Amino acid sequence: MNPVVKILNTIGDVYTQGAKEILEEVGDVDYKILTQDNLLESIGEYEIAVIGLGLSFMKDVLEKAEKLKIIATATTGLDHIDVKFAKLKGITVLSLRGENDFLDTITGTAELAWGLLIDVVRLTPWAFDNVKEYKWEREKFRGHNLYGKTLGIVGMGRLGKWMARYGKAFGMNVLYCDPNINLSTSDVDRLWKRVEFGELLENSDVVSVHVHLTSETENMFSPKTISQMKKGAYLINTSRGKIVDEGALLGLLKNGHLGGYGTDVLADELYFEKGFKDHPLVEYAKGHKNVVIVPHIGGMTIESRERTDIFIAEKIKRFVQK
């Protein structure tokens, strides 16, 4: 008789029921909400770990993961896992990266990005706060139209393409930059205009970021590149916080060069599990009507979570049984 496979599921009891049933066919599953310290203490007893974005599986954790064979994450970004060290240890990382047919049906992050854009351009969060105080001060909340404006998309993958479609539906001109698209095999240039990064920054009224965090994209939006953006332009980031230099961003918000920022990611969010305070961007947002921040909820829709949980559970099952 084969020994029972022990599986750690760090999503906890909120994990989708259908996905639970699949995982429990593979092995004995513990559903636990852990701190990073708890993870270090317990990871050594598991062969499989199913994780989200709240915990990091870096070298310190992987060194203690003596039995671990699989890390499974329902994400495309892998900056919460030391993938190279995992490979050295013979640990397979299963994710959503490269699962393009499936991912084309998961639209939650793009929809949130568009919602953040509407919020920061039309001042809806602050207008709602005004109504909650039983005020009706319409003149305080004059925003901007999107029709006729230019939307610049950095990264024309699946989410970038969804944003481009939304932009067209709103009557916007759509520019994009993406060095990974082969023009000879792509049809996107019949729909949207490809430009260099600098030209996109200089001509876009809204810039939306849809790239993975890598050594090349970290601080892609630096003091220099943010300064290149059109005066009064808006920046939307639903990728990773470290793609934007938050200090430079804050300075250019304060001096009026940028019109606003909408994001569901912050640079140090992997370390927020014990709470965070006095964050410069959050403090600025408390007193200004041009920054919207939400807690990395792009993929946190009921439909997206159910489908991705089940997809990853099935991927684990296939990998174990092959």
Summary of the structure (lengths in Angstrom):
residues: 322
radius of gyration: 21.3
end to end distance: 17.8
largest distance: 73.5
contacts: 1005
relative contact order: 0.14
helix: 43%
strand: 16%
